[in-house]
Amino acid sequence: MNKFKEIDEKVKQINGSMAQEGMVLTKEIKENIKKCLMGQSTTEKECQKVIERYKKIYGR
């Protein structure tokens, strides 16, 4: 199995697990997960982006 296929499988597994908990993953979230799995980003960087986005929205 090639690397991209493996990553797609991992994202599907994550999506399935989250769906069981009633949490829907958006296309954007799935792309962020792929970036982390491919080494193009880190979970810390992606979490910080989310925090900054909500700080701008809610002013905290």
C-alpha distance matrix in Angstrom:
0.0 3.8 6.7 8.4 6.3 6.5 10.0 10.9 10.2 12.3 14.9 15.2 15.8 18.4 19.9 20.4 22.0 24.2 25.2 26.4 28.7 30.0 28.4 26.9 24.5 25.5 23.3 24.7 23.7 20.1 20.1 21.7 19.1 16.4 18.7 19.1 15.5 15.1 18.3 20.5 22.7 23.7 24.6 28.2 28.4 27.1 29.6 32.3 31.8 32.3 35.3 36.9 36.4 38.2 40.8 41.7 41.9 43.9 45.7 45.0
3.8 0.0 3.8 5.7 5.4 6.3 8.8 10.1 10.7 12.5 14.5 15.5 16.7 18.6 20.1 21.2 22.8 24.6 25.8 27.4 29.4 30.4 28.4 26.7 23.9 24.4 21.9 22.9 22.2 18.7 18.1 19.7 17.5 14.3 16.2 17.0 13.6 12.4 15.7 17.5 20.1 21.5 22.9 26.3 26.1 25.1 27.8 30.3 29.6 30.4 33.5 34.7 34.3 36.4 38.9 39.6 40.0 42.2 43.8 43.2
6.7 3.8 0.0 3.8 5.5 5.1 6.2 8.7 9.9 10.6 12.4 14.3 15.4 16.6 18.3 20.0 21.2 22.6 24.2 26.0 27.6 28.6 26.4 24.8 21.7 22.2 19.8 20.3 19.4 16.2 15.3 16.4 14.3 11.1 12.7 13.3 9.9 8.7 11.9 13.9 16.4 17.7 19.3 22.6 22.4 21.5 24.3 26.7 26.1 27.0 30.0 31.2 31.0 33.1 35.5 36.2 36.8 38.9 40.4 39.7
8.4 5.7 3.8 0.0 3.8 5.4 5.1 6.2 8.6 9.9 10.6 12.3 14.2 15.3 16.3 18.3 20.0 21.0 22.3 24.5 26.1 26.7 24.3 22.3 19.2 19.3 16.6 17.4 16.9 13.5 12.5 14.3 12.6 9.1 11.2 12.7 9.8 8.5 12.3 13.3 15.8 17.5 18.8 22.2 21.6 20.2 23.2 25.6 24.5 25.3 28.5 29.6 28.9 31.1 33.7 34.2 34.6 36.9 38.5 38.1
6.3 5.4 5.5 3.8 0.0 3.8 5.4 5.1 6.2 8.7 9.9 10.5 12.4 14.3 15.2 16.4 18.5 20.0 20.8 22.7 24.8 25.5 23.6 21.6 18.9 19.5 17.1 18.6 17.9 14.2 14.1 16.2 14.0 11.1 13.9 15.0 11.8 11.6 15.3 16.6 18.7 20.0 20.7 24.3 24.1 22.3 24.9 27.7 26.7 27.0 30.3 31.7 30.8 32.7 35.5 36.1 36.1 38.3 40.2 39.8
6.5 6.3 5.1 5.4 3.8 0.0 3.8 5.5 5.1 6.3 8.7 9.8 10.6 12.4 14.1 15.3 16.6 18.4 19.8 21.3 23.2 24.4 22.5 21.1 18.5 19.7 17.8 18.9 17.5 14.0 14.3 15.6 12.8 10.4 13.2 13.4 9.8 10.4 13.8 15.9 17.5 18.1 18.6 22.3 22.6 21.0 23.3 26.2 25.7 26.0 29.0 30.7 30.2 31.9 34.5 35.5 35.7 37.5 39.4 38.6
10.0 8.8 6.2 5.1 5.4 3.8 0.0 3.8 5.3 5.1 6.2 8.6 9.8 10.5 12.2 14.1 15.4 16.5 18.1 20.1 21.5 22.4 20.1 18.6 15.6 16.6 14.7 15.4 13.9 10.6 10.7 11.8 9.1 6.6 9.6 10.0 6.7 7.7 11.2 12.8 14.2 14.9 15.4 19.1 19.1 17.4 19.8 22.7 22.0 22.3 25.4 27.0 26.4 28.2 30.8 31.8 32.0 33.9 35.7 35.0
10.9 10.1 8.7 6.2 5.1 5.5 3.8 0.0 3.8 5.5 5.1 6.2 8.7 9.9 10.4 12.2 14.3 15.3 16.2 18.5 20.2 20.7 18.6 16.6 13.9 14.6 12.6 14.2 13.1 9.4 10.1 12.2 9.9 7.7 11.2 12.3 9.7 10.7 14.3 15.2 16.4 17.3 17.3 21.1 20.9 18.6 20.9 23.9 22.8 22.7 26.0 27.6 26.5 28.2 31.1 31.8 31.6 33.7 35.8 35.4
10.2 10.7 9.9 8.6 6.2 5.1 5.3 3.8 0.0 3.8 5.4 5.0 6.2 8.7 9.7 10.5 12.4 14.2 15.1 16.7 18.9 19.8 18.3 16.8 14.7 16.3 15.0 16.8 15.1 11.6 13.1 14.8 11.7 10.4 14.0 14.2 11.3 13.0 16.3 17.9 18.7 19.0 18.6 22.4 22.8 20.6 22.4 25.7 25.0 24.5 27.6 29.6 28.7 29.9 32.9 33.9 33.6 35.3 37.6 36.9
12.3 12.5 10.6 9.9 8.7 6.3 5.1 5.5 3.8 0.0 3.8 5.4 5.0 6.2 8.5 9.8 10.6 12.3 14.1 15.5 17.1 18.5 16.6 15.7 13.4 15.4 14.6 15.7 13.4 10.3 12.1 12.8 9.3 8.8 12.2 11.6 8.8 11.4 14.2 16.0 16.3 16.0 15.3 19.0 19.9 17.7 19.3 22.6 22.4 21.8 24.7 27.0 26.3 27.4 30.3 31.6 31.4 32.9 35.0 34.1
14.9 14.5 12.4 10.6 9.9 8.7 6.2 5.1 5.4 3.8 0.0 3.8 5.4 5.0 6.0 8.5 9.8 10.4 12.0 14.2 15.5 16.2 14.0 12.5 9.9 11.6 10.8 12.1 9.9 6.7 9.0 10.1 7.0 7.1 10.8 10.8 9.1 11.6 14.3 15.3 15.3 15.3 14.3 18.0 18.4 15.7 17.3 20.7 19.9 19.2 22.3 24.4 23.4 24.5 27.6 28.6 28.2 29.9 32.2 31.5
15.2 15.5 14.3 12.3 10.5 9.8 8.6 6.2 5.0 5.4 3.8 0.0 3.8 5.5 5.0 6.1 8.6 9.8 10.3 12.3 14.5 15.0 13.5 11.9 10.2 12.2 11.8 14.0 12.1 8.9 11.7 13.4 10.6 10.6 14.4 14.6 12.7 15.1 18.0 19.0 19.0 19.0 17.8 21.5 22.0 19.1 20.4 23.9 23.0 21.8 25.0 27.2 25.9 26.7 30.0 31.0 30.2 31.8 34.3 33.9
15.8 16.7 15.4 14.2 12.4 10.6 9.8 8.7 6.2 5.0 5.4 3.8 0.0 3.8 5.4 5.1 6.2 8.6 9.8 10.8 12.9 14.4 13.3 12.8 11.6 14.4 14.6 16.4 13.8 11.1 14.1 14.9 11.6 12.3 15.9 15.1 13.1 16.0 18.6 20.1 19.8 19.1 17.5 21.1 22.2 19.6 20.4 24.0 23.8 22.4 25.2 27.8 26.9 27.3 30.5 31.9 31.1 32.4 34.9 34.0
18.4 18.6 16.6 15.3 14.3 12.4 10.5 9.9 8.7 6.2 5.0 5.5 3.8 0.0 3.8 5.4 5.1 6.2 8.5 10.0 11.0 12.5 10.7 10.5 9.0 12.1 12.9 14.0 10.9 9.0 12.3 12.3 9.2 10.9 14.1 13.1 11.9 15.2 17.2 18.5 17.5 16.5 14.4 17.9 19.1 16.3 16.8 20.5 20.4 18.8 21.5 24.2 23.4 23.7 26.8 28.4 27.6 28.7 31.2 30.3
19.9 20.1 18.3 16.3 15.2 14.1 12.2 10.4 9.7 8.5 6.0 5.0 5.4 3.8 0.0 3.8 5.5 5.2 6.0 8.7 10.0 10.4 8.6 7.5 6.3 9.4 10.5 12.4 9.8 8.0 11.7 12.6 10.2 11.8 15.2 14.9 14.1 17.0 19.3 19.9 19.0 18.5 16.3 19.7 20.5 17.2 17.7 21.3 20.6 18.7 21.7 24.2 22.8 23.0 26.4 27.6 26.5 27.8 30.6 30.0
20.4 21.2 20.0 18.3 16.4 15.3 14.1 12.2 10.5 9.8 8.5 6.1 5.1 5.4 3.8 0.0 3.8 5.5 5.0 6.3 8.9 9.8 9.4 9.1 9.4 12.6 13.9 16.1 13.6 11.8 15.4 16.3 13.7 15.1 18.6 18.1 16.9 19.9 22.3 23.3 22.5 21.6 19.4 22.8 23.8 20.7 21.0 24.6 24.1 22.1 24.8 27.6 26.1 26.1 29.5 30.9 29.5 30.6 33.5 32.8
22.0 22.8 21.2 20.0 18.5 16.6 15.4 14.3 12.4 10.6 9.8 8.6 6.2 5.1 5.5 3.8 0.0 3.8 5.5 5.3 6.8 9.0 8.7 9.8 10.3 13.9 15.7 17.2 14.1 13.0 16.6 16.7 13.8 15.9 19.0 17.8 16.9 20.3 22.1 23.4 22.1 20.7 18.0 21.2 22.8 19.9 19.5 23.3 23.4 21.2 23.5 26.5 25.5 25.1 28.3 30.1 28.9 29.5 32.3 31.2
24.2 24.6 22.6 21.0 20.0 18.4 16.5 15.3 14.2 12.3 10.4 9.8 8.6 6.2 5.2 5.5 3.8 0.0 3.8 5.4 5.2 6.5 5.1 6.6 7.4 11.2 13.6 14.8 11.7 11.5 15.2 15.0 12.9 15.5 18.3 17.3 17.1 20.4 22.0 22.8 21.1 19.7 16.8 19.6 21.0 17.8 17.2 20.9 20.7 18.2 20.5 23.5 22.2 21.7 25.0 26.7 25.3 25.9 28.8 27.9
25.2 25.8 24.2 22.3 20.8 19.8 18.1 16.2 15.1 14.1 12.0 10.3 9.8 8.5 6.0 5.0 5.5 3.8 0.0 3.8 5.2 4.9 5.1 5.7 7.8 11.2 13.7 15.7 13.3 12.8 16.6 17.2 15.3 17.5 20.6 20.1 19.8 22.8 24.8 25.3 23.9 22.9 20.2 23.0 24.1 20.7 20.2 23.8 23.2 20.5 23.0 25.8 24.1 23.4 26.9 28.4 26.5 27.3 30.5 30.0
26.4 27.4 26.0 24.5 22.7 21.3 20.1 18.5 16.7 15.5 14.2 12.3 10.8 10.0 8.7 6.3 5.3 5.4 3.8 0.0 3.8 5.5 7.4 9.2 11.5 15.0 17.5 19.3 16.6 16.1 19.9 20.2 18.0 20.2 23.3 22.4 21.8 25.1 26.9 27.8 26.4 25.0 22.0 24.8 26.3 23.2 22.4 26.0 25.8 23.1 25.2 28.3 26.8 25.9 29.2 30.9 29.1 29.5 32.6 31.8
28.7 29.4 27.6 26.1 24.8 23.2 21.5 20.2 18.9 17.1 15.5 14.5 12.9 11.0 10.0 8.9 6.8 5.2 5.2 3.8 0.0 3.8 5.6 8.7 11.2 14.7 17.7 18.9 16.0 16.3 20.0 19.7 17.8 20.6 23.2 22.0 22.0 25.5 26.9 27.6 25.6 23.9 20.6 23.0 24.7 21.6 20.2 23.8 23.8 20.8 22.5 25.8 24.5 23.1 26.3 28.3 26.4 26.5 29.6 28.6
30.0 30.4 28.6 26.7 25.5 24.4 22.4 20.7 19.8 18.5 16.2 15.0 14.4 12.5 10.4 9.8 9.0 6.5 4.9 5.5 3.8 0.0 3.8 6.4 9.8 12.8 16.1 17.6 15.2 15.8 19.5 19.5 18.2 21.0 23.5 22.9 23.2 26.3 27.9 28.1 26.2 24.9 21.7 24.0 25.2 21.8 20.6 23.9 23.5 20.2 22.1 25.2 23.3 21.9 25.4 26.9 24.7 25.0 28.4 27.8
28.4 28.4 26.4 24.3 23.6 22.5 20.1 18.6 18.3 16.6 14.0 13.5 13.3 10.7 8.6 9.4 8.7 5.1 5.1 7.4 5.6 3.8 0.0 3.8 6.5 9.6 13.0 14.1 11.5 12.6 16.1 15.9 14.9 17.8 20.1 19.6 20.2 23.3 24.6 24.7 22.7 21.5 18.4 20.6 21.6 18.1 17.1 20.4 19.8 16.6 18.8 21.7 19.9 18.8 22.3 23.8 21.8 22.4 25.6 25.1
26.9 26.7 24.8 22.3 21.6 21.1 18.6 16.6 16.8 15.7 12.5 11.9 12.8 10.5 7.5 9.1 9.8 6.6 5.7 9.2 8.7 6.4 3.8 0.0 3.8 6.4 9.7 11.3 9.5 10.2 13.7 14.3 13.7 16.1 18.5 18.7 19.3 21.9 23.6 23.3 21.7 21.1 18.4 21.0 21.3 17.6 17.3 20.5 19.2 16.4 19.1 21.5 19.3 18.8 22.5 23.5 21.5 22.7 25.9 25.9
24.5 23.9 21.7 19.2 18.9 18.5 15.6 13.9 14.7 13.4 9.9 10.2 11.6 9.0 6.3 9.4 10.3 7.4 7.8 11.5 11.2 9.8 6.5 3.8 0.0 3.8 6.6 8.0 5.9 6.5 9.9 10.5 10.1 12.5 14.8 15.2 15.9 18.4 20.1 19.6 18.1 17.9 15.5 18.3 18.3 14.6 14.9 18.1 16.6 14.3 17.4 19.6 17.5 17.7 21.3 22.1 20.7 22.3 25.2 25.1
25.5 24.4 22.2 19.3 19.5 19.7 16.6 14.6 16.3 15.4 11.6 12.2 14.4 12.1 9.4 12.6 13.9 11.2 11.2 15.0 14.7 12.8 9.6 6.4 3.8 0.0 3.8 5.3 5.2 6.3 8.7 9.9 10.8 12.5 14.4 15.6 16.7 18.5 20.2 19.1 17.9 18.3 16.4 18.9 18.2 14.4 15.3 17.9 15.7 13.7 17.1 18.6 16.1 16.8 20.4 20.6 19.2 21.3 24.2 24.6
23.3 21.9 19.8 16.6 17.1 17.8 14.7 12.6 15.0 14.6 10.8 11.8 14.6 12.9 10.5 13.9 15.7 13.6 13.7 17.5 17.7 16.1 13.0 9.7 6.6 3.8 0.0 3.8 5.5 5.1 6.2 8.7 9.9 10.6 12.4 14.4 15.3 16.5 18.5 17.0 16.5 17.7 16.6 19.3 18.0 14.5 16.2 18.6 16.1 14.9 18.7 19.6 17.2 18.6 22.1 21.9 21.0 23.5 26.0 26.6
24.7 22.9 20.3 17.4 18.6 18.9 15.4 14.2 16.8 15.7 12.1 14.0 16.4 14.0 12.4 16.1 17.2 14.8 15.7 19.3 18.9 17.6 14.1 11.3 8.0 5.3 3.8 0.0 3.8 5.4 5.1 6.3 8.7 9.9 10.6 12.6 14.3 15.3 16.7 14.8 13.8 15.0 14.0 16.3 14.7 11.2 13.1 15.2 12.4 11.6 15.4 16.1 13.8 15.7 18.9 18.7 18.2 20.8 23.0 23.6
23.7 22.2 19.4 16.9 17.9 17.5 13.9 13.1 15.1 13.4 9.9 12.1 13.8 10.9 9.8 13.6 14.1 11.7 13.3 16.6 16.0 15.2 11.5 9.5 5.9 5.2 5.5 3.8 0.0 3.8 5.4 5.0 6.2 8.7 9.8 10.7 12.4 14.3 15.5 14.3 12.8 13.1 11.4 14.0 13.2 9.5 10.9 13.7 11.8 10.5 14.1 15.7 13.9 15.2 18.5 19.1 18.6 20.6 22.9 22.8
20.1 18.7 16.2 13.5 14.2 14.0 10.6 9.4 11.6 10.3 6.7 8.9 11.1 9.0 8.0 11.8 13.0 11.5 12.8 16.1 16.3 15.8 12.6 10.2 6.5 6.3 5.1 5.4 3.8 0.0 3.8 5.4 5.1 6.3 8.7 10.0 10.6 12.3 14.4 13.7 13.0 13.7 12.5 15.8 15.1 11.8 13.7 16.6 14.9 14.0 17.6 19.2 17.6 19.0 22.2 22.8 22.3 24.4 26.7 26.6
20.1 18.1 15.3 12.5 14.1 14.3 10.7 10.1 13.1 12.1 9.0 11.7 14.1 12.3 11.7 15.4 16.6 15.2 16.6 19.9 20.0 19.5 16.1 13.7 9.9 8.7 6.2 5.1 5.4 3.8 0.0 3.8 5.4 5.0 6.2 8.7 9.8 10.5 12.4 10.9 10.8 12.4 12.3 15.2 13.8 10.8 13.6 15.9 13.8 13.9 17.6 18.4 17.0 19.2 22.1 22.2 22.3 24.7 26.6 26.7
21.7 19.7 16.4 14.3 16.2 15.6 11.8 12.2 14.8 12.8 10.1 13.4 14.9 12.3 12.6 16.3 16.7 15.0 17.2 20.2 19.7 19.5 15.9 14.3 10.5 9.9 8.7 6.3 5.0 5.4 3.8 0.0 3.8 5.4 5.0 6.3 8.7 9.9 10.7 9.3 8.0 9.1 8.6 11.5 10.1 7.1 10.0 12.3 10.7 11.0 14.5 15.5 14.7 16.8 19.4 20.0 20.4 22.6 24.2 23.9
19.1 17.5 14.3 12.6 14.0 12.8 9.1 9.9 11.7 9.3 7.0 10.6 11.6 9.2 10.2 13.7 13.8 12.9 15.3 18.0 17.8 18.2 14.9 13.7 10.1 10.8 9.9 8.7 6.2 5.1 5.4 3.8 0.0 3.8 5.4 5.2 6.2 8.6 10.0 10.0 8.9 9.0 8.1 11.7 11.5 8.9 11.1 14.1 13.3 13.2 16.4 18.1 17.5 19.1 21.8 22.8 23.1 24.9 26.6 25.9
16.4 14.3 11.1 9.1 11.1 10.4 6.6 7.7 10.4 8.8 7.1 10.6 12.3 10.9 11.8 15.1 15.9 15.5 17.5 20.2 20.6 21.0 17.8 16.1 12.5 12.5 10.6 9.9 8.7 6.3 5.0 5.4 3.8 0.0 3.8 5.4 5.0 6.1 8.6 8.5 9.0 10.3 10.7 14.2 13.5 11.4 14.2 16.8 15.6 16.1 19.4 20.7 20.0 22.1 24.7 25.3 25.7 27.9 29.5 29.0
18.7 16.2 12.7 11.2 13.9 13.2 9.6 11.2 14.0 12.2 10.8 14.4 15.9 14.1 15.2 18.6 19.0 18.3 20.6 23.3 23.2 23.5 20.1 18.5 14.8 14.4 12.4 10.6 9.8 8.7 6.2 5.0 5.4 3.8 0.0 3.8 5.5 5.2 6.2 5.0 5.5 7.8 9.3 12.2 10.8 9.4 12.8 14.6 13.5 14.9 17.9 18.7 18.5 21.0 23.1 23.7 24.6 26.8 28.0 27.5
19.1 17.0 13.3 12.7 15.0 13.4 10.0 12.3 14.2 11.6 10.8 14.6 15.1 13.1 14.9 18.1 17.8 17.3 20.1 22.4 22.0 22.9 19.6 18.7 15.2 15.6 14.4 12.6 10.7 10.0 8.7 6.3 5.2 5.4 3.8 0.0 3.8 5.4 5.1 5.8 4.8 5.1 6.4 9.6 9.3 8.4 11.2 13.4 13.3 14.4 17.0 18.3 18.7 20.8 22.7 23.9 24.9 26.6 27.7 26.7
15.5 13.6 9.9 9.8 11.8 9.8 6.7 9.7 11.3 8.8 9.1 12.7 13.1 11.9 14.1 16.9 16.9 17.1 19.8 21.8 22.0 23.2 20.2 19.3 15.9 16.7 15.3 14.3 12.4 10.6 9.8 8.7 6.2 5.0 5.5 3.8 0.0 3.8 5.5 7.7 8.1 8.3 9.3 12.8 13.0 12.0 14.5 17.0 17.0 17.8 20.5 22.0 22.2 24.1 26.2 27.4 28.2 30.0 31.2 30.2
15.1 12.4 8.7 8.5 11.6 10.4 7.7 10.7 13.0 11.4 11.6 15.1 16.0 15.2 17.0 19.9 20.3 20.4 22.8 25.1 25.5 26.3 23.3 21.9 18.4 18.5 16.5 15.3 14.3 12.3 10.5 9.9 8.6 6.1 5.2 5.4 3.8 0.0 3.8 5.6 7.8 9.4 11.6 14.6 13.9 13.5 16.5 18.4 18.0 19.5 22.2 23.1 23.4 25.7 27.7 28.5 29.6 31.6 32.6 31.8
18.3 15.7 11.9 12.3 15.3 13.8 11.2 14.3 16.3 14.2 14.3 18.0 18.6 17.2 19.3 22.3 22.1 22.0 24.8 26.9 26.9 27.9 24.6 23.6 20.1 20.2 18.5 16.7 15.5 14.4 12.4 10.7 10.0 8.6 6.2 5.1 5.5 3.8 0.0 3.8 5.5 7.0 10.0 12.2 11.6 12.1 15.1 16.5 16.5 18.5 20.8 21.5 22.3 24.8 26.2 27.2 28.7 30.6 31.2 30.2
20.5 17.5 13.9 13.3 16.6 15.9 12.8 15.2 17.9 16.0 15.3 19.0 20.1 18.5 19.9 23.3 23.4 22.8 25.3 27.8 27.6 28.1 24.7 23.3 19.6 19.1 17.0 14.8 14.3 13.7 10.9 9.3 10.0 8.5 5.0 5.8 7.7 5.6 3.8 0.0 3.8 7.1 10.3 12.1 10.3 10.7 14.2 15.1 14.4 16.8 19.2 19.4 20.0 22.8 24.3 24.8 26.4 28.6 29.1 28.4
22.7 20.1 16.4 15.8 18.7 17.5 14.2 16.4 18.7 16.3 15.3 19.0 19.8 17.5 19.0 22.5 22.1 21.1 23.9 26.4 25.6 26.2 22.7 21.7 18.1 17.9 16.5 13.8 12.8 13.0 10.8 8.0 8.9 9.0 5.5 4.8 8.1 7.8 5.5 3.8 0.0 3.8 6.9 8.4 6.6 7.2 10.6 11.4 11.2 13.5 15.7 16.2 17.0 19.6 21.0 21.8 23.5 25.4 25.9 25.0
23.7 21.5 17.7 17.5 20.0 18.1 14.9 17.3 19.0 16.0 15.3 19.0 19.1 16.5 18.5 21.6 20.7 19.7 22.9 25.0 23.9 24.9 21.5 21.1 17.9 18.3 17.7 15.0 13.1 13.7 12.4 9.1 9.0 10.3 7.8 5.1 8.3 9.4 7.0 7.1 3.8 0.0 3.8 5.3 5.2 6.3 8.6 9.9 10.9 12.7 14.4 15.5 16.9 18.9 20.1 21.6 23.2 24.6 25.1 23.6
24.6 22.9 19.3 18.8 20.7 18.6 15.4 17.3 18.6 15.3 14.3 17.8 17.5 14.4 16.3 19.4 18.0 16.8 20.2 22.0 20.6 21.7 18.4 18.4 15.5 16.4 16.6 14.0 11.4 12.5 12.3 8.6 8.1 10.7 9.3 6.4 9.3 11.6 10.0 10.3 6.9 3.8 0.0 3.8 5.5 5.1 6.0 8.5 9.9 10.7 12.2 14.2 15.4 16.7 18.2 20.2 21.3 22.4 23.2 21.6
28.2 26.3 22.6 22.2 24.3 22.3 19.1 21.1 22.4 19.0 18.0 21.5 21.1 17.9 19.7 22.8 21.2 19.6 23.0 24.8 23.0 24.0 20.6 21.0 18.3 18.9 19.3 16.3 14.0 15.8 15.2 11.5 11.7 14.2 12.2 9.6 12.8 14.6 12.2 12.1 8.4 5.3 3.8 0.0 3.8 5.5 5.2 6.1 8.7 10.0 10.5 12.2 14.3 15.6 16.3 18.5 20.2 20.9 21.2 19.3
28.4 26.1 22.4 21.6 24.1 22.6 19.1 20.9 22.8 19.9 18.4 22.0 22.2 19.1 20.5 23.8 22.8 21.0 24.1 26.3 24.7 25.2 21.6 21.3 18.3 18.2 18.0 14.7 13.2 15.1 13.8 10.1 11.5 13.5 10.8 9.3 13.0 13.9 11.6 10.3 6.6 5.2 5.5 3.8 0.0 3.8 5.5 5.1 6.3 8.9 9.9 10.6 12.4 14.5 15.2 16.7 18.7 20.0 20.1 18.8
27.1 25.1 21.5 20.2 22.3 21.0 17.4 18.6 20.6 17.7 15.7 19.1 19.6 16.3 17.2 20.7 19.9 17.8 20.7 23.2 21.6 21.8 18.1 17.6 14.6 14.4 14.5 11.2 9.5 11.8 10.8 7.1 8.9 11.4 9.4 8.4 12.0 13.5 12.1 10.7 7.2 6.3 5.1 5.5 3.8 0.0 3.8 5.4 5.1 6.5 8.8 10.0 10.7 12.8 14.4 15.7 17.0 18.5 19.4 18.4
29.6 27.8 24.3 23.2 24.9 23.3 19.8 20.9 22.4 19.3 17.3 20.4 20.4 16.8 17.7 21.0 19.5 17.2 20.2 22.4 20.2 20.6 17.1 17.3 14.9 15.3 16.2 13.1 10.9 13.7 13.6 10.0 11.1 14.2 12.8 11.2 14.5 16.5 15.1 14.2 10.6 8.6 6.0 5.2 5.5 3.8 0.0 3.8 5.4 5.2 6.3 8.7 9.9 10.9 12.3 14.5 15.6 16.4 17.3 15.8
32.3 30.3 26.7 25.6 27.7 26.2 22.7 23.9 25.7 22.6 20.7 23.9 24.0 20.5 21.3 24.6 23.3 20.9 23.8 26.0 23.8 23.9 20.4 20.5 18.1 17.9 18.6 15.2 13.7 16.6 15.9 12.3 14.1 16.8 14.6 13.4 17.0 18.4 16.5 15.1 11.4 9.9 8.5 6.1 5.1 5.4 3.8 0.0 3.8 5.4 5.0 6.1 8.5 10.0 10.4 12.4 14.3 15.2 15.3 13.8
31.8 29.6 26.1 24.5 26.7 25.7 22.0 22.8 25.0 22.4 19.9 23.0 23.8 20.4 20.6 24.1 23.4 20.7 23.2 25.8 23.8 23.5 19.8 19.2 16.6 15.7 16.1 12.4 11.8 14.9 13.8 10.7 13.3 15.6 13.5 13.3 17.0 18.0 16.5 14.4 11.2 10.9 9.9 8.7 6.3 5.1 5.4 3.8 0.0 3.8 5.5 5.2 6.1 8.8 9.9 10.8 12.6 14.3 14.7 14.2
32.3 30.4 27.0 25.3 27.0 26.0 22.3 22.7 24.5 21.8 19.2 21.8 22.4 18.8 18.7 22.1 21.2 18.2 20.5 23.1 20.8 20.2 16.6 16.4 14.3 13.7 14.9 11.6 10.5 14.0 13.9 11.0 13.2 16.1 14.9 14.4 17.8 19.5 18.5 16.8 13.5 12.7 10.7 10.0 8.9 6.5 5.2 5.4 3.8 0.0 3.8 5.5 5.1 6.3 8.6 10.1 10.7 12.2 13.5 12.9
35.3 33.5 30.0 28.5 30.3 29.0 25.4 26.0 27.6 24.7 22.3 25.0 25.2 21.5 21.7 24.8 23.5 20.5 23.0 25.2 22.5 22.1 18.8 19.1 17.4 17.1 18.7 15.4 14.1 17.6 17.6 14.5 16.4 19.4 17.9 17.0 20.5 22.2 20.8 19.2 15.7 14.4 12.2 10.5 9.9 8.8 6.3 5.0 5.5 3.8 0.0 3.8 5.5 5.3 6.1 8.7 10.0 10.4 11.0 9.7
36.9 34.7 31.2 29.6 31.7 30.7 27.0 27.6 29.6 27.0 24.4 27.2 27.8 24.2 24.2 27.6 26.5 23.5 25.8 28.3 25.8 25.2 21.7 21.5 19.6 18.6 19.6 16.1 15.7 19.2 18.4 15.5 18.1 20.7 18.7 18.3 22.0 23.1 21.5 19.4 16.2 15.5 14.2 12.2 10.6 10.0 8.7 6.1 5.2 5.5 3.8 0.0 3.8 5.5 5.0 6.3 8.8 10.0 9.7 9.3
36.4 34.3 31.0 28.9 30.8 30.2 26.4 26.5 28.7 26.3 23.4 25.9 26.9 23.4 22.8 26.1 25.5 22.2 24.1 26.8 24.5 23.3 19.9 19.3 17.5 16.1 17.2 13.8 13.9 17.6 17.0 14.7 17.5 20.0 18.5 18.7 22.2 23.4 22.3 20.0 17.0 16.9 15.4 14.3 12.4 10.7 9.9 8.5 6.1 5.1 5.5 3.8 0.0 3.8 5.5 5.3 6.5 8.8 9.7 10.4
38.2 36.4 33.1 31.1 32.7 31.9 28.2 28.2 29.9 27.4 24.5 26.7 27.3 23.7 23.0 26.1 25.1 21.7 23.4 25.9 23.1 21.9 18.8 18.8 17.7 16.8 18.6 15.7 15.2 19.0 19.2 16.8 19.1 22.1 21.0 20.8 24.1 25.7 24.8 22.8 19.6 18.9 16.7 15.6 14.5 12.8 10.9 10.0 8.8 6.3 5.3 5.5 3.8 0.0 3.8 5.3 4.9 5.9 7.7 8.0
40.8 38.9 35.5 33.7 35.5 34.5 30.8 31.1 32.9 30.3 27.6 30.0 30.5 26.8 26.4 29.5 28.3 25.0 26.9 29.2 26.3 25.4 22.3 22.5 21.3 20.4 22.1 18.9 18.5 22.2 22.1 19.4 21.8 24.7 23.1 22.7 26.2 27.7 26.2 24.3 21.0 20.1 18.2 16.3 15.2 14.4 12.3 10.4 9.9 8.6 6.1 5.0 5.5 3.8 0.0 3.8 5.5 5.3 5.0 4.9
41.7 39.6 36.2 34.2 36.1 35.5 31.8 31.8 33.9 31.6 28.6 31.0 31.9 28.4 27.6 30.9 30.1 26.7 28.4 30.9 28.3 26.9 23.8 23.5 22.1 20.6 21.9 18.7 19.1 22.8 22.2 20.0 22.8 25.3 23.7 23.9 27.4 28.5 27.2 24.8 21.8 21.6 20.2 18.5 16.7 15.7 14.5 12.4 10.8 10.1 8.7 6.3 5.3 5.3 3.8 0.0 3.8 5.7 5.3 7.4
41.9 40.0 36.8 34.6 36.1 35.7 32.0 31.6 33.6 31.4 28.2 30.2 31.1 27.6 26.5 29.5 28.9 25.3 26.5 29.1 26.4 24.7 21.8 21.5 20.7 19.2 21.0 18.2 18.6 22.3 22.3 20.4 23.1 25.7 24.6 24.9 28.2 29.6 28.7 26.4 23.5 23.2 21.3 20.2 18.7 17.0 15.6 14.3 12.6 10.7 10.0 8.8 6.5 4.9 5.5 3.8 0.0 3.8 5.8 8.3
43.9 42.2 38.9 36.9 38.3 37.5 33.9 33.7 35.3 32.9 29.9 31.8 32.4 28.7 27.8 30.6 29.5 25.9 27.3 29.5 26.5 25.0 22.4 22.7 22.3 21.3 23.5 20.8 20.6 24.4 24.7 22.6 24.9 27.9 26.8 26.6 30.0 31.6 30.6 28.6 25.4 24.6 22.4 20.9 20.0 18.5 16.4 15.2 14.3 12.2 10.4 10.0 8.8 5.9 5.3 5.7 3.8 0.0 3.8 5.8
45.7 43.8 40.4 38.5 40.2 39.4 35.7 35.8 37.6 35.0 32.2 34.3 34.9 31.2 30.6 33.5 32.3 28.8 30.5 32.6 29.6 28.4 25.6 25.9 25.2 24.2 26.0 23.0 22.9 26.7 26.6 24.2 26.6 29.5 28.0 27.7 31.2 32.6 31.2 29.1 25.9 25.1 23.2 21.2 20.1 19.4 17.3 15.3 14.7 13.5 11.0 9.7 9.7 7.7 5.0 5.3 5.8 3.8 0.0 3.8
45.0 43.2 39.7 38.1 39.8 38.6 35.0 35.4 36.9 34.1 31.5 33.9 34.0 30.3 30.0 32.8 31.2 27.9 30.0 31.8 28.6 27.8 25.1 25.9 25.1 24.6 26.6 23.6 22.8 26.6 26.7 23.9 25.9 29.0 27.5 26.7 30.2 31.8 30.2 28.4 25.0 23.6 21.6 19.3 18.8 18.4 15.8 13.8 14.2 12.9 9.7 9.3 10.4 8.0 4.9 7.4 8.3 5.8 3.8 0.0
